[in-house]
Amino acid sequence: MTALILALIAGAVVGLALGALGGGGSVLAVPALIYLLGFTPAAATTASLIIVTVTSVTALYAHARAGTVRWKAGAAFAAAGILPAAAAGALTAHVPQAVLTIAFAMTAVLCAVTMLRPAGTARRGSGEVRPGRAAGVGAGLGTLTGLLGVGGGFLAVPALVTVLAFEMEAAVGTSLLVITANSLASLATRRGAAASLDWAVIGPFIAAAILGAWDGKRVAAKVAGPRLQRVFAVVLLAVAASMVADAVT
C-alpha cells in the first residue's frame, strides 16, 4: 500500500475522532505517522501539530455554526496553555526519541482510561468560568500539546464537563478552540522542523482529516457518545501497547 493511500486512510480516521469526540485524533496521528509513514517521533509530533491545528479549525467552524462553542471559557483555558505549549515545544528537540515514544504511549493510556471512566455527576449547563481551575488545567494541556504534539482534547473535554459543568456537546465544541490555540503556540517554536517535513504525505493526510472531521460531527449526532468513546479507548490501548513494545526492544 502506497504512502499516499495510507496517509488518506489515517487522516480520515484522525478527522473522524476529532469531529466526533472533540479530541483524541492526535493520539492516533502520531503513531500513524511513525509506524505507517516512517516519520521519526520528533518529526511525527511536529507533523501531528500541523494536522491537528488545521483539522481542529475546520471542526471548530462546524461547532461554532451549531452554537456549541463557549468562547469565554475556551479563551481562558487557551490563554493559560499558550506559554507552557511554546516552552514544551522548544524542549522536544532535546528529548531522546525513546523517551518521547514511551511518554506518548503513556499519554494514550491516560486518554483511554479517561474515556472508559463512567461519566461524573457534575452540575451542567452553567458555563461559569472558574479562573483558578481553568488556568491550572489549561497550563497542563498546553504542556502536553507542546511536548508530545497532542491537542489535549481528550483531557479538555472531561475537564470542561467536570470543572465548568458544561454539557457534553458544548465541551466538545469548546475543546476544539483550546486545541487550536495550544497547537499554534507549540508550532511557533518548531518552524525549522516543519520546513523539513514530507509535505507530499502531510498534505493528503490533512485533506482527508478535514473531510473526516465533518463526517465525525454527523456521526456524533447519531451515535451515543459513550459508545464512541469505548471503541476509541480500546483502539488507543492497543496502540499504546505496540508503542511501548517497540520502544523497549
N, C-alpha and C positions, 0 to 999 in steps of 0.2 A: 504494500500500500504506500503510495507516494506521500511525501511530506505535506503537500497541498491538501490532499484528501483528509489526512489526519488532523491538520490544522482546522479544517472546516468542521469536522465532527466534534473535536474538542471545544472549539469556540461555541458551537451550538449548545453543548451541554453546560458550559460556563454561563452563557447568557440565560438559559432556562433557569438555572439556580438563582442568579441574581434577580431576575424578573419575578420569580415565584416566591422566593424566600427573603429577598432584601439583603442577601449576603450569602457567603459560602462559595461563591463562584471562584474566587481567587485561591481557595484551598484546593480546588481541583485544577486550576490553571497552572500552578507551579509544577506539580508532579507530571502533568501532561506535557509541559514544555521540556522537562528534564528527560522523562523516560520514553516519550513518543517522538519528540522532535530534536533530541540531542543537545539541548541547552545545558550549560553549567548551572549549578544552583544560583550563583550570583547573577548571571545573565537572565535566568528564569524569573528571579524576583523582580528585576527591573522591567522585563517584558510584561510580567503579570500586572505590575502597577499601571503600565500604559493601557493594557487591555481592559483592566477593571475600571480605570478612570473613564475611558470613552464609553464603555458599556453602562456604567453607573449613571453617567449624564443622560444617556438615552432612556434608561429606565426611570430616572428621576423626572424627566419631562412627562412620561406617561402617567406617573403617580401624581405629579403636580396638576395635570389636567383633570385628574379624578378627585382632586381636593384632599388627598391623603398625606400631604407633607405639612408638618408643623415647623414652620420656618424659624421661629424664635428658639425653640428647644434645640433644633438641629444646629443652628448657628452657635449656641452655647457649647454643645458637645464639640463641634468642629474647631472653634476657637481655642479650646483647651488642648486639642490634639495637634495643632499645626507645628509648634516648635518641637515637641517630642518626636513627631514624624520626621521632620527635617534632620534632627540630630541623629536619630537612629539610622536614617538612610545614609548619612555620611559615614557611620560606623561600619556598615555592612562590608565595605571593601577590605576591612582589616580582620574579618571573622573567618576562620577556616571553613572550607566547604562542607566538611563532615559535620561540623557543629551546626551550620545553617540547616543541613538536611535533617538532623535529629530534632533541632528546635522546631522546625516546620512540622515534622511528624507529630510531635507532642501537641502542637497547636491544633492539628487536625483532630487528634483525640479529644482535646478540650471542646472543639467545635461539635463533635459527635455527641459527647456527653451532655453538652448544653441542650442540644436538640432532642435528646432522648428523655431529658428530665421532664416530669409532668409539669404542666403549666401551673404557675402560682395563683394565689387568690388575691393579688394586689388590686386595689381600687382602680377603676378605669375611668377614662374619659375626661379628667380634669385638665390634663395637659399642662399643669402648673410646673414651671421651671424651678428646680431646686439647685441653686448655683454651686454649692459645695460638692454635692454628689455628682452633678453633671460634669464639673471640672475634673474630678478625680477619675471618673470613668472615661471621659474624653481624652485625658492625657495617656491613660493606659492603652486605649485603642490606637492613638497616634503612634505610640512607641512600637506597637505590634505591626502596624502598617509599614512604618519606615524600615524596620529591621528585616521582616520576612516577606514583604511585598503582598500582604493580605489586606483586604479592605477593612476587615473587622466587623462586617455586618452581622456575622453570626453571634457576636457578643453585644453589638449595639442594639439589636432587636430586643433580646430579653432585658437589657438594661433600661431601654425606653419603656418597656411594659412594667417592670418592677419598680424602677426609681421614679419615673414620671407618670406612671399609671396610664399609659397610652393603651388604647385598643390596638389589636394586632395589626390591622390594616394601616393605621397611622404610623405605627412603629416601623413597619417595613418601608413605607414611603420616606420617612424621615431618616432612616438609616442610610439611604442612598445619598442623601446630602452630606452626611458625615463621611462616608466612604470617599466621595468625590474630593472633598476638601483635604482629607488626610493623604490621599494618593497624590494629589497635585503637590502638596508640601514635600513629600518624600522624593518625588520625581525632580524637584528643583535642585536637589543635591546630587542627582545621578545623570546630569545632562551628557557627560562624556561617555558613560556606559551605554546610554540609549543610542548614541550615534553609531555604535559598532554592532548593533543588533541586526539580525537577519529579517529585514522588513518584508521580504518575499513570503515569509511564513507568517509574520505577525499581522500583516495587512489582512489576509483572508481570515485569520483567526478572529480579528476584531469585527470584520464584516459579519461573520457567522454568529458571533456573540451578540451583536446588536439585534439581529433578527430573532435570535433565541430569547433575548430579554423581552421583546414584545410578546412573543408566544408565552413566555413564563407568566407574564401578567394575566393573560387569559386563562392559563392553567390554574393559577391561584384562585381565580374566581369560581372555578368549577370543582376543584378537589380540596378536601379538608386539609387545612394547614398541618395538623399533627401527623397525618398520614404522609404528606410530602416530607416532613422533617425526619420521620423514622426511616424512610427509604434512603434519604440522603445521608443520614448518620451511619447507616450500615456500610454504604459505599466509602465514606471517609475513614472508617475504622480499617477497612481492607487496604486502602491507600496508605494509611499511616504504618500499618504492619509491614508493607512492602518497602517503604522508605527506610524504616529502621533496620530491616534485614539487609538492605543494600549498603547502608552506611557502616555497619559493623563487620561486613565481610570483605 
